[in-house]
Amino acid sequence: MMNWIKFITVALLMTSALSACNTFHGFGEDVQHLGGAISHAAS
């Protein structure tokens, strides 16, 4: 029983870590596009 709890805990942690990476990656792309839009508007 304890092995299943450890396995589920590790699986949940890995899933949340992977989804967080995708979220930060998307956020970085959004900031990059916003910076480009501001550059084009200023020139």
PyMOL CGO cylinders between C-alpha atoms (Angstrom):
from pymol import cmd
from pymol.cgo import CYLINDER

trace = [
    CYLINDER, 0.00, 0.00, 0.00, 2.81, 2.42, 0.87, 0.3, 1, 1, 1, 1, 1, 1,
    CYLINDER, 2.81, 2.42, 0.87, 4.46, 1.85, -2.52, 0.3, 1, 1, 1, 1, 1, 1,
    CYLINDER, 4.46, 1.85, -2.52, 1.27, 2.92, -4.32, 0.3, 1, 1, 1, 1, 1, 1,
    CYLINDER, 1.27, 2.92, -4.32, 1.09, 6.12, -2.28, 0.3, 1, 1, 1, 1, 1, 1,
    CYLINDER, 1.09, 6.12, -2.28, 4.72, 6.92, -3.10, 0.3, 1, 1, 1, 1, 1, 1,
    CYLINDER, 4.72, 6.92, -3.10, 4.15, 6.16, -6.78, 0.3, 1, 1, 1, 1, 1, 1,
    CYLINDER, 4.15, 6.16, -6.78, 1.05, 8.34, -6.98, 0.3, 1, 1, 1, 1, 1, 1,
    CYLINDER, 1.05, 8.34, -6.98, 2.82, 11.18, -5.15, 0.3, 1, 1, 1, 1, 1, 1,
    CYLINDER, 2.82, 11.18, -5.15, 5.79, 11.08, -7.51, 0.3, 1, 1, 1, 1, 1, 1,
    CYLINDER, 5.79, 11.08, -7.51, 3.51, 10.90, -10.55, 0.3, 1, 1, 1, 1, 1, 1,
    CYLINDER, 3.51, 10.90, -10.55, 1.53, 13.93, -9.39, 0.3, 1, 1, 1, 1, 1, 1,
    CYLINDER, 1.53, 13.93, -9.39, 4.70, 15.91, -8.70, 0.3, 1, 1, 1, 1, 1, 1,
    CYLINDER, 4.70, 15.91, -8.70, 6.13, 15.09, -12.13, 0.3, 1, 1, 1, 1, 1, 1,
    CYLINDER, 6.13, 15.09, -12.13, 2.87, 16.03, -13.84, 0.3, 1, 1, 1, 1, 1, 1,
    CYLINDER, 2.87, 16.03, -13.84, 2.67, 19.36, -12.06, 0.3, 1, 1, 1, 1, 1, 1,
    CYLINDER, 2.67, 19.36, -12.06, 6.33, 20.11, -12.80, 0.3, 1, 1, 1, 1, 1, 1,
    CYLINDER, 6.33, 20.11, -12.80, 5.85, 19.42, -16.51, 0.3, 1, 1, 1, 1, 1, 1,
    CYLINDER, 5.85, 19.42, -16.51, 2.73, 21.55, -16.73, 0.3, 1, 1, 1, 1, 1, 1,
    CYLINDER, 2.73, 21.55, -16.73, 4.53, 24.39, -14.92, 0.3, 1, 1, 1, 1, 1, 1,
    CYLINDER, 4.53, 24.39, -14.92, 7.35, 24.25, -17.48, 0.3, 1, 1, 1, 1, 1, 1,
    CYLINDER, 7.35, 24.25, -17.48, 4.85, 24.58, -20.33, 0.3, 1, 1, 1, 1, 1, 1,
    CYLINDER, 4.85, 24.58, -20.33, 3.15, 27.48, -18.58, 0.3, 1, 1, 1, 1, 1, 1,
    CYLINDER, 3.15, 27.48, -18.58, 6.41, 29.40, -18.12, 0.3, 1, 1, 1, 1, 1, 1,
    CYLINDER, 6.41, 29.40, -18.12, 7.42, 28.67, -21.70, 0.3, 1, 1, 1, 1, 1, 1,
    CYLINDER, 7.42, 28.67, -21.70, 4.14, 30.10, -22.97, 0.3, 1, 1, 1, 1, 1, 1,
    CYLINDER, 4.14, 30.10, -22.97, 4.49, 33.12, -20.70, 0.3, 1, 1, 1, 1, 1, 1,
    CYLINDER, 4.49, 33.12, -20.70, 7.98, 33.78, -22.09, 0.3, 1, 1, 1, 1, 1, 1,
    CYLINDER, 7.98, 33.78, -22.09, 6.66, 33.66, -25.65, 0.3, 1, 1, 1, 1, 1, 1,
    CYLINDER, 6.66, 33.66, -25.65, 3.87, 36.09, -24.76, 0.3, 1, 1, 1, 1, 1, 1,
    CYLINDER, 3.87, 36.09, -24.76, 6.35, 38.55, -23.27, 0.3, 1, 1, 1, 1, 1, 1,
    CYLINDER, 6.35, 38.55, -23.27, 8.57, 38.24, -26.33, 0.3, 1, 1, 1, 1, 1, 1,
    CYLINDER, 8.57, 38.24, -26.33, 5.66, 39.00, -28.68, 0.3, 1, 1, 1, 1, 1, 1,
    CYLINDER, 5.66, 39.00, -28.68, 4.62, 41.94, -26.52, 0.3, 1, 1, 1, 1, 1, 1,
    CYLINDER, 4.62, 41.94, -26.52, 8.16, 43.33, -26.66, 0.3, 1, 1, 1, 1, 1, 1,
    CYLINDER, 8.16, 43.33, -26.66, 8.15, 43.04, -30.44, 0.3, 1, 1, 1, 1, 1, 1,
    CYLINDER, 8.15, 43.04, -30.44, 4.80, 44.82, -30.68, 0.3, 1, 1, 1, 1, 1, 1,
    CYLINDER, 4.80, 44.82, -30.68, 6.08, 47.67, -28.49, 0.3, 1, 1, 1, 1, 1, 1,
    CYLINDER, 6.08, 47.67, -28.49, 9.24, 47.97, -30.61, 0.3, 1, 1, 1, 1, 1, 1,
    CYLINDER, 9.24, 47.97, -30.61, 7.22, 48.22, -33.81, 0.3, 1, 1, 1, 1, 1, 1,
    CYLINDER, 7.22, 48.22, -33.81, 4.83, 50.76, -32.30, 0.3, 1, 1, 1, 1, 1, 1,
    CYLINDER, 4.83, 50.76, -32.30, 7.68, 52.96, -31.05, 0.3, 1, 1, 1, 1, 1, 1,
    CYLINDER, 7.68, 52.96, -31.05, 9.48, 53.11, -34.40, 0.3, 1, 1, 1, 1, 1, 1,
]
cmd.load_cgo(trace, "trace")
